[in-house]
Amino acid sequence: MEVQETRVQTDRVLTIPNVLSMARLVGVPVFLWLVLWPVFHGPKNDGWAIVILMASGVSDYLDGKLARRWGQISRLGQLLDPLADRLFVLSTIVGLTWRGIMPWWLTAVLLGRELFIAALLPILRSHGYGPPQVNFLGKAATFNLMYAFPLLLLTTEHGWLGSVASIIGWAFVWWGTALYWWAGILYAVQTRQLVRAGAVAD
């Protein structure tokens, strides 16, 4: 696998792609507050939580596409985009698990992948590299999970809507989880290639 790095095209901070990523970051605590509301206060606010999740998925698609189309790829954007993705995934996992919608063992599988990626960062830093570049597989995994989470929230509804949401939502969960770990393994391969290339250069 050839390791490629997306070239920074601008140093601007206030670009539309960066603003979209910042909005996703702001949406994380709002979403978590909405999804955990029934745990502490009773009535559900799942409708608004689903809206925020859907908006996050749309903005995640748009910020990368617009950055490439308009030549607004920035160092800040390269940091904000994966950070917003990861925080949204983590907050959703926490919220759905706390609500009893997602089983603990699946939470452990998804969080284990995050710990696996986190373990690569000190290795990369020790060789003078930053975090691994987001690859297509990683984005595809995130898209699957971001589609799955709103559907899992809908499984709490009674009747046909909850049943259909359960079937489709869990299908996205399994695909997303498999791709999530597959992308993590590719990040490990990328890290190994960078470390070996650095050793050869030395």
Beta strands, then each sheet from edge to edge (+ up, - down):
end
